[in-house]
């Protein structure tokens, strides 16, 4: 991997925005570290292990989420990358005379496959491995304690995959709106997110809050389009407005302090997202954009850039498996009879660096095993695996199935596969087997709809 990263770093064109790659790695790395730190594993009086949340044990630390809840930065970076990718494909489609409805359908399906390969392939492998493990454990009668908690927790980060799938799927129409209205398209999404919260908190309209899974995250994603066209202007103004808005909403509105979900919380800023979280996203995006200058100078150092390239090549694999590594470390400690200190005590904090280092080593080992699934094959613009007329609906159906599959699995987890354990996704009950099946069928549809014969390679 090191030699490959070195070659890729050396071949980087001068026009590439290296800061975007740094933000992608840094945001996922911050999420991973945050999850490791927030896990408060303890053993109850009856000997059963449970996983709590450090932010619930020490509520004063919730203010740190205003800097460490960095998922908006990743979605902002996604908007930037998706806009460049779709415009590149669209340009090549025009060069090959692929216009009209049929050409547009093929273009959409190829775009989905190009953007989703590095996302869906490692995700499908992760789901397959954990699904098989969960089934084997259940058939063997192995259950209880940290194992049951692990089967539920390891699937939770899949919510991010589902939201990101939606962003990729909506890129073409929202990019067209951006190209026509600019800041107006972004403003429309912001206004829609605000209206949802008014209806939710002011008038008690049921289920309307789930619309903000789309409006809030797509608004942050839309900022990436504005960044591509150099329209962010003075990012410190965006940061200031976002921070002021978040402070006022939390201080005087119904919004909690934490920008991540808290156990037992009646209102969460994350699930579903709130207008306060959108303001938080504006503050973060404006903040990181204000640091672009010094960061770009730092990235001119060859060693730094090679490290960023190497990390980018395995970032999704590390994200998928980091909770597996962390829970594996705790499981090994319990199996060895190590007494776990009470969370947030002095002894617990003293052990944090050791646990983080060990979890990092285990994650690196898992990455070594599974990273090859993150390497995309060549995606080409040409005749798709289905007819051009059927390419768009097949791709759209595939990404929709994947979206609901991974979101459902993030809620129900891998436990109780044979009992049909359910969770409510918006207003629909889902089970783990159904969620897994939807993800696999959706992935196959996206792959087939976007596969083509060599024509023009998509970059």
Buried (B, 14 or more C-beta within 10 A) or exposed (E): EEEEBBEBBEEBEEEEBBBBBBBBBBBBBBBBBBBBBBBBBBBEEEEEBEBBBBBBBEEEBBEBBBEBBBBBBBBBBBBBBBBBBBEBBBEBBEEEEBEEEBBBBBBBBBBBBBBBBBBBBBBBBBBEBBBEBBBEBBEEEEEEBBBBBBBBBBBBBBBBBBBBBBBBBBBBEBBEBBEEEBBEBBEBBBEBBBBBBEBBBEEEEEEBBBBBBBBBBBBBBBBBBBBBEEEBEEBEEBBBBBBEBBBEBBEEBBBBBBBBBBEEBEBBBBBBBBBBBBBBBBBBBBBBBBEBEEBEEBBEEEEBBBBBBBBBBBBBBBBBBBBBBBBBBBBEBBEEEEEBBEBBEEEBEEBEEEBBEBBBEBBBEBBEEBBEBBBBEEBBBBBBBBEBEBBBBBBBBBBBBBBBBBBBBBBBBBBBBEEEBBBEBBEEEBBBBBBBEBBBBBBBBBBBBBBBEEBBEBE
